[in-house]
Amino acid sequence: MKNQTIFFKDAWKRQGALLTLLLVALFVLYYSSFESMVAIWLRSDTFAHGFIIAPISLWLIWRVRSQLLATEPKANYLGIPLLLGLGLIWLLAKYINILAAEQLAAVMMVPVLVFTVLGWRTTTSMAFPLFFLLFSVPLGEELTQYLIDFTADFTVAMIQIVGIPIYREGNFFQLPTGDWSVVAACSGVRYLIASVTLGMLYAYLNYQGWLKRGLFVFASIVVPIIANGLRAFMIVMIGHFSDMQLATGVDHLVYGWLFFGIVIAIMFYIGSFWRDDTKNVQTVGLNLKFGNLDSGSGAAKLSTLLAGVVLVALPLKVHLDSNQLDLNSISEINVSDPAGWVMQTTVPTWKPAYHGLDREFSAVYRNAEGREVTLFIGYYADQRQGAELANFNNVLVQEQDKTWRVIGKRAQGLPLAEESLQAHLVILSSNRSRLHATYLYYVAGEVVVNKYQTKLLQAKVKLFGGHNDGAVIAFSTSYQEESDSANALLKEFVAVALPQVKAALDSMDPEYE
């Protein structure tokens, strides 16, 4: 037993040094991905917990150190295809500017490297600490709109139950005492992310059975969603009964976090009644044989070398493929008057809030009957991080916009030359007027209606060559009561204008150095 212990220590020194070297290489080569995560932690309260995820993971591993040292680390060649697969996902995400997927792939490389160097038994012994690292990736903001809608529906339903008159337009509603709206800060997404993160950790530390753990994690998802609806209702009621003197400013946020803290404390307290005695319980990793290699063998060293080659090759390809766009070579967008329409000198009252545009075009067109439609084109000569069509920050109306707000949205068929696209119809409102608006995307010479389709086309372009340009095309028209007439006008204009818009975008030919 003494010789065996010495052997394991020697194996740990050798494999530990190799793992450390590969992890350092990972953080250096994929620095941009990890740096972008830290930048989000710094600027977003929703993801500030990312700073403590790695320390918690290391502490969880330290708790089982005696068990780890009692197992022999063995390299496993099955980690190579896993690492290559993650690398390709990272490469594709890098090409099409999906930052969350890029970051997730980079973080997932950490447990795969651990598996490649240390093998089954050791890796599965610290499976949860390695899995917990995924919570450092800033994910979840994609749920914001769904949570906003749920919170608005829940709040309005509760107000109607208590019998208070309420008028609703989208996520904006009016009570006799004042106006309210459910915005991103009210969605509860930060409560949900914090609850799931804490719930996962609590379940791992306090329960042994998968059923208990699963039920508690499920509760950590459902409870904050319902609690946030109750929080919003409570704040509206406080504001209503105080004649809008309370819960309308900073105290609004204070009440929210205080309520969330109480709810989480109650959830943990109730969960403590079913906690298991974990003092003497240790997780034993899976003692699987396939893929294992003698840690001192030539095959094991070759696997480690191949892992290093994979790590280097993918960032190197990104570097070699990068081209510098010559912004001065980009021509202005020029759209001819569609048949039956004449461009006006009127300044458009609304345009989408898209960031990082290389060129934009905005004009009002009038037909023979005197009715007007606004056309907006936002063009990206080379889609890149911060200058891309499908971006969380690119919206029709910004949340802080004091003039316009979105009050409705539905699918609307738009007849084109040879096909019908189910583009979204959006209803916008201001103090002076209302608009019906619809929008399309142009990528690689094709027109689509879904932002996810733009990513697929962008991926095709990057993988098979071609221009990585794209554009958002938005049409809008004002209306009073006859909304069906406004819809018909939009369809009429899109049918004649879109071919010319597409021709104008096809003629754009940015140059790269």
Contacts in CASP RR format, 6 or more apart in sequence:
PFRMAT RR
TARGET T0000
AUTHOR 0000-0000-0000
METHOD contacts of the structure
MODEL  1
MKNQTIFFKDAWKRQGALLTLLLVALFVLYYSSFESMVAIWLRSDTFAHG
FIIAPISLWLIWRVRSQLLATEPKANYLGIPLLLGLGLIWLLAKYINILA
AEQLAAVMMVPVLVFTVLGWRTTTSMAFPLFFLLFSVPLGEELTQYLIDF
TADFTVAMIQIVGIPIYREGNFFQLPTGDWSVVAACSGVRYLIASVTLGM
LYAYLNYQGWLKRGLFVFASIVVPIIANGLRAFMIVMIGHFSDMQLATGV
DHLVYGWLFFGIVIAIMFYIGSFWRDDTKNVQTVGLNLKFGNLDSGSGAA
KLSTLLAGVVLVALPLKVHLDSNQLDLNSISEINVSDPAGWVMQTTVPTW
KPAYHGLDREFSAVYRNAEGREVTLFIGYYADQRQGAELANFNNVLVQEQ
DKTWRVIGKRAQGLPLAEESLQAHLVILSSNRSRLHATYLYYVAGEVVVN
KYQTKLLQAKVKLFGGHNDGAVIAFSTSYQEESDSANALLKEFVAVALPQ
VKAALDSMDPEYE
5 70 0 8 1.000
7 72 0 8 1.000
8 69 0 8 1.000
8 70 0 8 1.000
8 71 0 8 1.000
8 72 0 8 1.000
8 73 0 8 1.000
9 69 0 8 1.000
11 72 0 8 1.000
11 73 0 8 1.000
11 295 0 8 1.000
11 296 0 8 1.000
12 69 0 8 1.000
12 73 0 8 1.000
14 295 0 8 1.000
14 296 0 8 1.000
15 73 0 8 1.000
15 75 0 8 1.000
15 117 0 8 1.000
15 118 0 8 1.000
15 295 0 8 1.000
16 73 0 8 1.000
16 117 0 8 1.000
16 118 0 8 1.000
18 117 0 8 1.000
18 304 0 8 1.000
19 113 0 8 1.000
19 114 0 8 1.000
19 117 0 8 1.000
19 118 0 8 1.000
22 113 0 8 1.000
22 116 0 8 1.000
22 117 0 8 1.000
22 304 0 8 1.000
22 307 0 8 1.000
22 308 0 8 1.000
22 311 0 8 1.000
23 110 0 8 1.000
23 113 0 8 1.000
25 308 0 8 1.000
25 311 0 8 1.000
25 312 0 8 1.000
26 106 0 8 1.000
26 109 0 8 1.000
26 110 0 8 1.000
26 113 0 8 1.000
26 311 0 8 1.000
27 34 0 8 1.000
29 311 0 8 1.000
29 312 0 8 1.000
29 315 0 8 1.000
30 90 0 8 1.000
30 106 0 8 1.000
30 109 0 8 1.000
30 311 0 8 1.000
30 315 0 8 1.000
33 90 0 8 1.000
33 102 0 8 1.000
33 103 0 8 1.000
33 105 0 8 1.000
33 106 0 8 1.000
34 103 0 8 1.000
34 106 0 8 1.000
36 99 0 8 1.000
36 102 0 8 1.000
36 103 0 8 1.000
37 50 0 8 1.000
37 103 0 8 1.000
37 107 0 8 1.000
37 136 0 8 1.000
37 137 0 8 1.000
37 138 0 8 1.000
40 47 0 8 1.000
40 138 0 8 1.000
41 47 0 8 1.000
41 48 0 8 1.000
41 50 0 8 1.000
41 51 0 8 1.000
41 138 0 8 1.000
42 48 0 8 1.000
44 138 0 8 1.000
45 190 0 8 1.000
46 138 0 8 1.000
46 141 0 8 1.000
46 189 0 8 1.000
46 190 0 8 1.000
46 193 0 8 1.000
47 138 0 8 1.000
47 193 0 8 1.000
49 135 0 8 1.000
49 193 0 8 1.000
49 194 0 8 1.000
49 197 0 8 1.000
50 135 0 8 1.000
50 136 0 8 1.000
50 138 0 8 1.000
53 132 0 8 1.000
53 133 0 8 1.000
53 135 0 8 1.000
53 136 0 8 1.000
53 197 0 8 1.000
54 133 0 8 1.000
54 136 0 8 1.000
56 132 0 8 1.000
56 201 0 8 1.000
57 129 0 8 1.000
57 130 0 8 1.000
57 132 0 8 1.000
57 133 0 8 1.000
58 129 0 8 1.000
60 126 0 8 1.000
60 128 0 8 1.000
60 129 0 8 1.000
60 132 0 8 1.000
60 204 0 8 1.000
61 68 0 8 1.000
61 126 0 8 1.000
61 129 0 8 1.000
64 125 0 8 1.000
64 126 0 8 1.000
64 282 0 8 1.000
64 283 0 8 1.000
67 125 0 8 1.000
67 282 0 8 1.000
67 283 0 8 1.000
67 284 0 8 1.000
68 122 0 8 1.000
68 125 0 8 1.000
68 126 0 8 1.000
71 121 0 8 1.000
71 122 0 8 1.000
71 125 0 8 1.000
71 285 0 8 1.000
72 121 0 8 1.000
72 295 0 8 1.000
73 117 0 8 1.000
73 118 0 8 1.000
73 119 0 8 1.000
73 122 0 8 1.000
73 295 0 8 1.000
74 118 0 8 1.000
74 119 0 8 1.000
74 120 0 8 1.000
74 121 0 8 1.000
74 122 0 8 1.000
74 292 0 8 1.000
74 293 0 8 1.000
74 294 0 8 1.000
74 295 0 8 1.000
74 300 0 8 1.000
75 116 0 8 1.000
75 117 0 8 1.000
75 118 0 8 1.000
75 119 0 8 1.000
75 292 0 8 1.000
75 293 0 8 1.000
75 294 0 8 1.000
75 295 0 8 1.000
75 299 0 8 1.000
75 300 0 8 1.000
75 303 0 8 1.000
75 304 0 8 1.000
76 115 0 8 1.000
76 116 0 8 1.000
76 119 0 8 1.000
76 120 0 8 1.000
76 291 0 8 1.000
76 292 0 8 1.000
76 293 0 8 1.000
76 303 0 8 1.000
77 116 0 8 1.000
77 291 0 8 1.000
77 293 0 8 1.000
77 299 0 8 1.000
77 303 0 8 1.000
78 115 0 8 1.000
78 290 0 8 1.000
78 291 0 8 1.000
79 112 0 8 1.000
79 115 0 8 1.000
79 116 0 8 1.000
79 303 0 8 1.000
79 307 0 8 1.000
80 116 0 8 1.000
80 303 0 8 1.000
80 306 0 8 1.000
80 307 0 8 1.000
80 310 0 8 1.000
82 112 0 8 1.000
82 115 0 8 1.000
82 116 0 8 1.000
83 109 0 8 1.000
83 112 0 8 1.000
83 113 0 8 1.000
83 116 0 8 1.000
83 307 0 8 1.000
83 310 0 8 1.000
83 311 0 8 1.000
84 310 0 8 1.000
86 105 0 8 1.000
86 108 0 8 1.000
86 109 0 8 1.000
86 112 0 8 1.000
87 105 0 8 1.000
87 109 0 8 1.000
87 310 0 8 1.000
87 314 0 8 1.000
88 314 0 8 1.000
89 101 0 8 1.000
89 105 0 8 1.000
90 101 0 8 1.000
90 102 0 8 1.000
90 105 0 8 1.000
90 106 0 8 1.000
90 109 0 8 1.000
90 314 0 8 1.000
91 314 0 8 1.000
91 317 0 8 1.000
91 318 0 8 1.000
92 101 0 8 1.000
92 459 0 8 1.000
92 462 0 8 1.000
92 463 0 8 1.000
93 99 0 8 1.000
93 101 0 8 1.000
93 102 0 8 1.000
93 105 0 8 1.000
94 102 0 8 1.000
94 318 0 8 1.000
95 318 0 8 1.000
95 458 0 8 1.000
95 459 0 8 1.000
95 462 0 8 1.000
95 463 0 8 1.000
96 383 0 8 1.000
96 455 0 8 1.000
96 458 0 8 1.000
96 459 0 8 1.000
96 462 0 8 1.000
97 383 0 8 1.000
97 384 0 8 1.000
97 385 0 8 1.000
97 386 0 8 1.000
97 388 0 8 1.000
97 390 0 8 1.000
97 391 0 8 1.000
97 458 0 8 1.000
98 455 0 8 1.000
99 385 0 8 1.000
100 137 0 8 1.000
100 138 0 8 1.000
100 139 0 8 1.000
103 137 0 8 1.000
103 138 0 8 1.000
104 134 0 8 1.000
104 137 0 8 1.000
104 139 0 8 1.000
107 133 0 8 1.000
107 134 0 8 1.000
107 136 0 8 1.000
107 137 0 8 1.000
108 134 0 8 1.000
109 311 0 8 1.000
110 130 0 8 1.000
110 133 0 8 1.000
111 123 0 8 1.000
111 130 0 8 1.000
111 131 0 8 1.000
111 133 0 8 1.000
113 307 0 8 1.000
114 122 0 8 1.000
114 123 0 8 1.000
114 126 0 8 1.000
114 130 0 8 1.000
115 123 0 8 1.000
116 303 0 8 1.000
116 304 0 8 1.000
116 307 0 8 1.000
117 304 0 8 1.000
117 307 0 8 1.000
119 292 0 8 1.000
120 285 0 8 1.000
120 286 0 8 1.000
120 287 0 8 1.000
120 288 0 8 1.000
120 289 0 8 1.000
120 292 0 8 1.000
121 285 0 8 1.000
121 286 0 8 1.000
121 287 0 8 1.000
121 288 0 8 1.000
122 285 0 8 1.000
123 130 0 8 1.000
124 285 0 8 1.000
124 286 0 8 1.000
125 283 0 8 1.000
125 284 0 8 1.000
125 285 0 8 1.000
127 283 0 8 1.000
127 285 0 8 1.000
128 204 0 8 1.000
128 283 0 8 1.000
132 200 0 8 1.000
132 201 0 8 1.000
132 204 0 8 1.000
135 197 0 8 1.000
135 200 0 8 1.000
140 189 0 8 1.000
140 192 0 8 1.000
140 193 0 8 1.000
141 189 0 8 1.000
141 392 0 8 1.000
142 392 0 8 1.000
143 187 0 8 1.000
143 189 0 8 1.000
143 192 0 8 1.000
144 184 0 8 1.000
144 187 0 8 1.000
144 189 0 8 1.000
145 187 0 8 1.000
147 187 0 8 1.000
147 188 0 8 1.000
147 189 0 8 1.000
147 192 0 8 1.000
147 225 0 8 1.000
147 228 0 8 1.000
148 171 0 8 1.000
148 182 0 8 1.000
148 183 0 8 1.000
148 184 0 8 1.000
148 186 0 8 1.000
148 187 0 8 1.000
149 171 0 8 1.000
150 225 0 8 1.000
150 229 0 8 1.000
151 182 0 8 1.000
151 186 0 8 1.000
151 187 0 8 1.000
151 188 0 8 1.000
151 228 0 8 1.000
151 229 0 8 1.000
151 232 0 8 1.000
152 168 0 8 1.000
152 170 0 8 1.000
152 171 0 8 1.000
152 173 0 8 1.000
152 182 0 8 1.000
154 226 0 8 1.000
154 229 0 8 1.000
154 230 0 8 1.000
154 232 0 8 1.000
154 233 0 8 1.000
155 173 0 8 1.000
155 182 0 8 1.000
155 229 0 8 1.000
155 232 0 8 1.000
155 233 0 8 1.000
155 236 0 8 1.000
156 166 0 8 1.000
156 168 0 8 1.000
156 173 0 8 1.000
158 229 0 8 1.000
158 230 0 8 1.000
158 233 0 8 1.000
159 166 0 8 1.000
159 173 0 8 1.000
159 175 0 8 1.000
159 233 0 8 1.000
159 236 0 8 1.000
160 166 0 8 1.000
162 237 0 8 1.000
164 175 0 8 1.000
164 176 0 8 1.000
164 240 0 8 1.000
165 175 0 8 1.000
165 176 0 8 1.000
166 173 0 8 1.000
166 174 0 8 1.000
166 175 0 8 1.000
167 173 0 8 1.000
167 174 0 8 1.000
168 174 0 8 1.000
169 407 0 8 1.000
169 408 0 8 1.000
169 429 0 8 1.000
170 406 0 8 1.000
170 407 0 8 1.000
170 408 0 8 1.000
171 181 0 8 1.000
171 182 0 8 1.000
171 183 0 8 1.000
172 179 0 8 1.000
172 180 0 8 1.000
172 181 0 8 1.000
172 405 0 8 1.000
172 407 0 8 1.000
173 179 0 8 1.000
173 180 0 8 1.000
173 181 0 8 1.000
174 180 0 8 1.000
175 236 0 8 1.000
175 240 0 8 1.000
177 239 0 8 1.000
177 240 0 8 1.000
177 243 0 8 1.000
177 244 0 8 1.000
178 240 0 8 1.000
178 244 0 8 1.000
180 236 0 8 1.000
181 405 0 8 1.000
182 232 0 8 1.000
183 399 0 8 1.000
184 399 0 8 1.000
185 253 0 8 1.000
186 228 0 8 1.000
186 232 0 8 1.000
187 228 0 8 1.000
188 224 0 8 1.000
188 225 0 8 1.000
188 228 0 8 1.000
191 224 0 8 1.000
191 227 0 8 1.000
191 228 0 8 1.000
191 260 0 8 1.000
192 221 0 8 1.000
192 224 0 8 1.000
192 225 0 8 1.000
192 228 0 8 1.000
194 224 0 8 1.000
194 260 0 8 1.000
194 264 0 8 1.000
195 220 0 8 1.000
195 221 0 8 1.000
195 223 0 8 1.000
195 224 0 8 1.000
195 260 0 8 1.000
195 264 0 8 1.000
195 267 0 8 1.000
196 217 0 8 1.000
196 220 0 8 1.000
196 221 0 8 1.000
198 220 0 8 1.000
198 264 0 8 1.000
199 216 0 8 1.000
199 217 0 8 1.000
199 220 0 8 1.000
200 217 0 8 1.000
200 220 0 8 1.000
202 216 0 8 1.000
202 220 0 8 1.000
202 268 0 8 1.000
203 212 0 8 1.000
203 213 0 8 1.000
203 214 0 8 1.000
203 216 0 8 1.000
203 217 0 8 1.000
203 220 0 8 1.000
204 213 0 8 1.000
205 278 0 8 1.000
206 271 0 8 1.000
206 272 0 8 1.000
206 275 0 8 1.000
206 276 0 8 1.000
206 278 0 8 1.000
207 213 0 8 1.000
207 216 0 8 1.000
207 274 0 8 1.000
207 275 0 8 1.000
207 276 0 8 1.000
208 276 0 8 1.000
208 278 0 8 1.000
208 281 0 8 1.000
209 276 0 8 1.000
212 274 0 8 1.000
212 276 0 8 1.000
216 271 0 8 1.000
219 267 0 8 1.000
220 267 0 8 1.000
223 263 0 8 1.000
223 267 0 8 1.000
224 260 0 8 1.000
224 263 0 8 1.000
224 264 0 8 1.000
227 259 0 8 1.000
227 260 0 8 1.000
227 263 0 8 1.000
228 260 0 8 1.000
230 259 0 8 1.000
231 255 0 8 1.000
231 256 0 8 1.000
231 259 0 8 1.000
231 260 0 8 1.000
234 255 0 8 1.000
234 259 0 8 1.000
235 247 0 8 1.000
235 252 0 8 1.000
235 255 0 8 1.000
235 256 0 8 1.000
236 247 0 8 1.000
238 246 0 8 1.000
238 247 0 8 1.000
238 255 0 8 1.000
239 245 0 8 1.000
239 246 0 8 1.000
239 247 0 8 1.000
239 248 0 8 1.000
247 255 0 8 1.000
293 299 0 8 1.000
293 300 0 8 1.000
293 303 0 8 1.000
294 300 0 8 1.000
323 382 0 8 1.000
323 512 0 8 1.000
323 513 0 8 1.000
324 512 0 8 1.000
324 513 0 8 1.000
325 381 0 8 1.000
325 382 0 8 1.000
325 510 0 8 1.000
325 511 0 8 1.000
325 512 0 8 1.000
325 513 0 8 1.000
326 510 0 8 1.000
326 511 0 8 1.000
326 512 0 8 1.000
326 513 0 8 1.000
327 358 0 8 1.000
327 381 0 8 1.000
329 510 0 8 1.000
329 511 0 8 1.000
330 358 0 8 1.000
330 359 0 8 1.000
330 379 0 8 1.000
330 381 0 8 1.000
330 508 0 8 1.000
330 510 0 8 1.000
331 359 0 8 1.000
331 507 0 8 1.000
331 508 0 8 1.000
331 509 0 8 1.000
332 359 0 8 1.000
332 361 0 8 1.000
333 359 0 8 1.000
333 360 0 8 1.000
333 361 0 8 1.000
333 377 0 8 1.000
333 378 0 8 1.000
333 379 0 8 1.000
333 504 0 8 1.000
333 505 0 8 1.000
333 508 0 8 1.000
334 361 0 8 1.000
334 504 0 8 1.000
335 361 0 8 1.000
335 363 0 8 1.000
335 375 0 8 1.000
335 377 0 8 1.000
335 497 0 8 1.000
335 500 0 8 1.000
335 501 0 8 1.000
335 504 0 8 1.000
336 500 0 8 1.000
336 504 0 8 1.000
337 343 0 8 1.000
337 365 0 8 1.000
338 365 0 8 1.000
338 493 0 8 1.000
338 496 0 8 1.000
338 497 0 8 1.000
338 500 0 8 1.000
339 496 0 8 1.000
340 367 0 8 1.000
340 368 0 8 1.000
340 496 0 8 1.000
341 365 0 8 1.000
341 366 0 8 1.000
341 367 0 8 1.000
341 373 0 8 1.000
341 493 0 8 1.000
341 496 0 8 1.000
341 497 0 8 1.000
342 365 0 8 1.000
342 366 0 8 1.000
342 367 0 8 1.000
343 363 0 8 1.000
343 364 0 8 1.000
343 365 0 8 1.000
344 363 0 8 1.000
344 364 0 8 1.000
344 365 0 8 1.000
344 366 0 8 1.000
344 372 0 8 1.000
346 364 0 8 1.000
346 372 0 8 1.000
347 364 0 8 1.000
348 362 0 8 1.000
348 363 0 8 1.000
348 364 0 8 1.000
348 374 0 8 1.000
348 376 0 8 1.000
348 476 0 8 1.000
349 374 0 8 1.000
349 430 0 8 1.000
349 433 0 8 1.000
349 435 0 8 1.000
350 374 0 8 1.000
350 403 0 8 1.000
350 404 0 8 1.000
350 428 0 8 1.000
350 430 0 8 1.000
350 435 0 8 1.000
350 437 0 8 1.000
350 476 0 8 1.000
351 360 0 8 1.000
351 362 0 8 1.000
351 374 0 8 1.000
351 376 0 8 1.000
351 474 0 8 1.000
352 376 0 8 1.000
352 378 0 8 1.000
352 394 0 8 1.000
352 395 0 8 1.000
352 396 0 8 1.000
352 397 0 8 1.000
352 439 0 8 1.000
352 472 0 8 1.000
352 474 0 8 1.000
353 394 0 8 1.000
353 395 0 8 1.000
353 396 0 8 1.000
353 397 0 8 1.000
353 398 0 8 1.000
353 401 0 8 1.000
354 378 0 8 1.000
354 389 0 8 1.000
354 394 0 8 1.000
354 472 0 8 1.000
355 386 0 8 1.000
355 387 0 8 1.000
355 391 0 8 1.000
355 393 0 8 1.000
355 394 0 8 1.000
356 380 0 8 1.000
356 386 0 8 1.000
356 387 0 8 1.000
357 378 0 8 1.000
357 379 0 8 1.000
357 380 0 8 1.000
357 387 0 8 1.000
358 379 0 8 1.000
358 380 0 8 1.000
358 381 0 8 1.000
358 382 0 8 1.000
358 387 0 8 1.000
358 510 0 8 1.000
359 378 0 8 1.000
359 379 0 8 1.000
359 381 0 8 1.000
359 508 0 8 1.000
360 376 0 8 1.000
360 377 0 8 1.000
360 378 0 8 1.000
360 379 0 8 1.000
361 375 0 8 1.000
361 376 0 8 1.000
361 377 0 8 1.000
361 378 0 8 1.000
361 379 0 8 1.000
362 374 0 8 1.000
362 375 0 8 1.000
362 376 0 8 1.000
362 377 0 8 1.000
363 374 0 8 1.000
363 375 0 8 1.000
364 372 0 8 1.000
364 373 0 8 1.000
364 374 0 8 1.000
364 375 0 8 1.000
365 372 0 8 1.000
365 373 0 8 1.000
365 374 0 8 1.000
365 375 0 8 1.000
365 493 0 8 1.000
365 497 0 8 1.000
366 372 0 8 1.000
367 493 0 8 1.000
371 477 0 8 1.000
371 489 0 8 1.000
372 477 0 8 1.000
372 478 0 8 1.000
373 475 0 8 1.000
373 476 0 8 1.000
373 477 0 8 1.000
373 489 0 8 1.000
373 490 0 8 1.000
373 493 0 8 1.000
373 497 0 8 1.000
374 474 0 8 1.000
374 475 0 8 1.000
374 476 0 8 1.000
374 477 0 8 1.000
375 473 0 8 1.000
375 474 0 8 1.000
375 475 0 8 1.000
375 493 0 8 1.000
375 497 0 8 1.000
375 501 0 8 1.000
376 472 0 8 1.000
376 473 0 8 1.000
376 474 0 8 1.000
376 475 0 8 1.000
376 476 0 8 1.000
377 471 0 8 1.000
377 472 0 8 1.000
377 473 0 8 1.000
377 474 0 8 1.000
377 501 0 8 1.000
377 504 0 8 1.000
377 505 0 8 1.000
378 471 0 8 1.000
378 472 0 8 1.000
378 473 0 8 1.000
379 469 0 8 1.000
379 470 0 8 1.000
379 471 0 8 1.000
379 505 0 8 1.000
379 508 0 8 1.000
380 387 0 8 1.000
380 388 0 8 1.000
380 389 0 8 1.000
380 469 0 8 1.000
380 470 0 8 1.000
380 471 0 8 1.000
381 469 0 8 1.000
381 508 0 8 1.000
381 510 0 8 1.000
382 467 0 8 1.000
382 468 0 8 1.000
382 469 0 8 1.000
382 510 0 8 1.000
382 512 0 8 1.000
383 389 0 8 1.000
383 458 0 8 1.000
383 468 0 8 1.000
383 469 0 8 1.000
383 470 0 8 1.000
386 393 0 8 1.000
388 394 0 8 1.000
389 441 0 8 1.000
389 443 0 8 1.000
389 451 0 8 1.000
389 454 0 8 1.000
389 470 0 8 1.000
389 471 0 8 1.000
389 472 0 8 1.000
390 451 0 8 1.000
390 452 0 8 1.000
390 454 0 8 1.000
390 455 0 8 1.000
394 472 0 8 1.000
396 406 0 8 1.000
396 426 0 8 1.000
396 428 0 8 1.000
396 437 0 8 1.000
396 439 0 8 1.000
396 474 0 8 1.000
397 404 0 8 1.000
397 405 0 8 1.000
397 406 0 8 1.000
397 428 0 8 1.000
403 430 0 8 1.000
403 431 0 8 1.000
404 428 0 8 1.000
404 429 0 8 1.000
404 430 0 8 1.000
404 435 0 8 1.000
405 428 0 8 1.000
405 429 0 8 1.000
405 430 0 8 1.000
406 426 0 8 1.000
406 427 0 8 1.000
406 428 0 8 1.000
407 427 0 8 1.000
407 428 0 8 1.000
407 429 0 8 1.000
408 426 0 8 1.000
408 427 0 8 1.000
409 424 0 8 1.000
409 425 0 8 1.000
409 426 0 8 1.000
409 427 0 8 1.000
410 424 0 8 1.000
410 425 0 8 1.000
411 422 0 8 1.000
411 423 0 8 1.000
411 424 0 8 1.000
411 425 0 8 1.000
412 422 0 8 1.000
412 423 0 8 1.000
412 424 0 8 1.000
412 425 0 8 1.000
412 438 0 8 1.000
412 487 0 8 1.000
413 420 0 8 1.000
413 421 0 8 1.000
413 422 0 8 1.000
413 423 0 8 1.000
413 491 0 8 1.000
414 420 0 8 1.000
414 421 0 8 1.000
414 422 0 8 1.000
414 423 0 8 1.000
414 438 0 8 1.000
414 440 0 8 1.000
414 490 0 8 1.000
414 491 0 8 1.000
414 494 0 8 1.000
414 495 0 8 1.000
415 491 0 8 1.000
415 494 0 8 1.000
415 495 0 8 1.000
416 447 0 8 1.000
416 494 0 8 1.000
416 495 0 8 1.000
416 498 0 8 1.000
417 495 0 8 1.000
417 498 0 8 1.000
417 499 0 8 1.000
421 440 0 8 1.000
421 447 0 8 1.000
421 448 0 8 1.000
421 449 0 8 1.000
422 449 0 8 1.000
423 438 0 8 1.000
423 439 0 8 1.000
423 440 0 8 1.000
423 449 0 8 1.000
424 438 0 8 1.000
424 439 0 8 1.000
424 449 0 8 1.000
425 436 0 8 1.000
425 437 0 8 1.000
425 438 0 8 1.000
425 487 0 8 1.000
425 490 0 8 1.000
426 436 0 8 1.000
426 437 0 8 1.000
426 438 0 8 1.000
426 439 0 8 1.000
427 434 0 8 1.000
427 435 0 8 1.000
427 436 0 8 1.000
427 437 0 8 1.000
427 483 0 8 1.000
428 434 0 8 1.000
428 435 0 8 1.000
428 436 0 8 1.000
428 437 0 8 1.000
428 476 0 8 1.000
429 435 0 8 1.000
433 478 0 8 1.000
434 478 0 8 1.000
434 479 0 8 1.000
434 480 0 8 1.000
435 476 0 8 1.000
435 477 0 8 1.000
435 478 0 8 1.000
435 479 0 8 1.000
436 476 0 8 1.000
436 477 0 8 1.000
436 479 0 8 1.000
436 483 0 8 1.000
436 486 0 8 1.000
436 487 0 8 1.000
436 490 0 8 1.000
437 474 0 8 1.000
437 475 0 8 1.000
437 476 0 8 1.000
437 477 0 8 1.000
438 474 0 8 1.000
438 475 0 8 1.000
438 476 0 8 1.000
438 490 0 8 1.000
438 494 0 8 1.000
439 472 0 8 1.000
439 473 0 8 1.000
439 474 0 8 1.000
439 475 0 8 1.000
440 447 0 8 1.000
440 448 0 8 1.000
440 449 0 8 1.000
440 472 0 8 1.000
440 473 0 8 1.000
440 474 0 8 1.000
440 498 0 8 1.000
441 447 0 8 1.000
441 448 0 8 1.000
441 449 0 8 1.000
441 450 0 8 1.000
441 451 0 8 1.000
441 453 0 8 1.000
441 454 0 8 1.000
441 470 0 8 1.000
441 471 0 8 1.000
441 472 0 8 1.000
441 473 0 8 1.000
442 470 0 8 1.000
442 471 0 8 1.000
442 472 0 8 1.000
442 473 0 8 1.000
442 501 0 8 1.000
442 502 0 8 1.000
442 505 0 8 1.000
443 453 0 8 1.000
443 454 0 8 1.000
443 457 0 8 1.000
443 458 0 8 1.000
443 461 0 8 1.000
443 469 0 8 1.000
443 470 0 8 1.000
443 471 0 8 1.000
444 457 0 8 1.000
444 458 0 8 1.000
444 460 0 8 1.000
444 461 0 8 1.000
444 466 0 8 1.000
444 467 0 8 1.000
444 468 0 8 1.000
444 469 0 8 1.000
444 470 0 8 1.000
445 502 0 8 1.000
445 505 0 8 1.000
445 506 0 8 1.000
446 457 0 8 1.000
447 473 0 8 1.000
447 498 0 8 1.000
447 502 0 8 1.000
448 454 0 8 1.000
448 457 0 8 1.000
454 470 0 8 1.000
458 468 0 8 1.000
461 467 0 8 1.000
461 468 0 8 1.000
462 468 0 8 1.000
467 509 0 8 1.000
467 510 0 8 1.000
469 505 0 8 1.000
469 508 0 8 1.000
469 510 0 8 1.000
470 505 0 8 1.000
471 505 0 8 1.000
473 498 0 8 1.000
473 501 0 8 1.000
475 490 0 8 1.000
475 493 0 8 1.000
475 494 0 8 1.000
475 497 0 8 1.000
476 490 0 8 1.000
477 486 0 8 1.000
477 489 0 8 1.000
477 490 0 8 1.000
477 493 0 8 1.000
478 486 0 8 1.000
479 485 0 8 1.000
479 486 0 8 1.000
END
